[in-house]
Amino acid sequence: MRRIICGLIVGFAMLGTGQATENRVDGLRPDAPELAAPGDLSVGVRSLNVVHKGQIDILNVKKDQDFPRYDRALTLEIWYPAKGKVSGGEYPDVYIRDGVTKVTLSGRAVRDAEPRATDKAYPLILISHGYPGNRFLMSHLGENLASKGYIVASIDHTDSMYHDKAAFGSTLVNRALDQNFVLNEMARFSQQKDHFLSGMIDASRTGLIGYSMGGYGSVITAGGGVTKASTEYSWGAPAGTLKRMMSGSKEHEALMDDRFKAVISIAPWGMNTGFWDAKGLSGVRIPILFVAGSADDVSGYEKGVRALFENTVNIDRYLLTFNHANHNAAAPIPAPAEAWKPSPHLDFVPFEHYADAVWDSVRMNNITQHFATAYFGQHLKQNAKMKAYLDLVEDSDKGVFAAEKDGTLKLEHTYWKGFQNRTAKGLRLEFLPKK
């Protein structure tokens, strides 16, 4: 028996090492909730470069001078349903948190695969990373959602990436602008006859996933105007360049785009630093699923994400909380193997940027995939069956699992739908309707 146990331990250790070395983004645990599994469609992936012309060059703004302009280059990673039964590919030369080390990620998406023909265009989902980050940070969601019939575009936000991290003001000003611009570009691609995305995108049904500073941008995109005070911070955006995002301004109102139908905002930053107040948040007009760790020490929880949830009073909204998790809850891919060791370019181990001290990364990813599938399924695909995965008792630990021997659920069954017995633990899902 001892030899058997030792063999199992060694085997599991080798399995864990192999998975880490492959740097897979598509992990699925045996205890993953029902909707976390990939869909029936094969997935293709391509990288595209786009240019947002004539933008304010935040890095070179000088007081009392006209704003300099530049053409802002962005790179997109686009996942899409692919033709046939194909699976497996790599993402080479991906920077990790130190901004110097490059690694290879692996997943189910096939590079440059032929798109799957469709009579009905797919809804669009945009993904917006944190500061710093890159377009691969939430690639588990990109692949997973594409396999379920979405076009997904993840944005490399210039000046906010691991290898080009620059003044924070650029992120403050450009994040929502990038999100809107990419929506327009994706809609344009679908209208081009010679584009690989021709006819594939229904931009009138667009969702947005933002993490940390991407979450900050998602609140603005959803209608939240920032406070006047936040436009004047000495450490923020220079020379009043953030005023166009200010609550009540014509410029902010002009940014609103009704093609956005639903938002998932993960650990959105800014409430805890005075970027929003009740007045500004009353302008939010797009339904939001907020996701947070209860121990978030970057965006804050009680005075951060929860306060956002409570003050966006003019929309229906949810708050999914990972109890005891910190800022990395739900969004980042598992830390690449190369991130597990110290880097001479950082004063912390890069692993810390991806991982949580309490929760397993693949577990969090699977839970996020599950709820993203339900939330976007309801709002972007009008699938009424998805609402049952959101109508839950608030505290997962208080759900009662009650089933007959044949699996038939009893009347007293209140366990979280889609979760296996004994697996809905450490979570809360709260709902507040618009007033």
Beta strands, then each sheet from edge to edge (+ up, - down):
strand 1: 42-56
strand 2: 69-82
strand 3: 89-95
strand 4: 102-107
strand 5: 110-111
strand 6: 122-128
strand 7: 151-156
strand 8: 201-211
strand 9: 260-266
strand 10: 288-293
strand 11: 317-322
strand 12: 427-432
sheet 1: 5+ 1+ 2- 7+ 6+ 8+ 9+ 10+ 11+ 12-
sheet 2: 3+ 4-
end
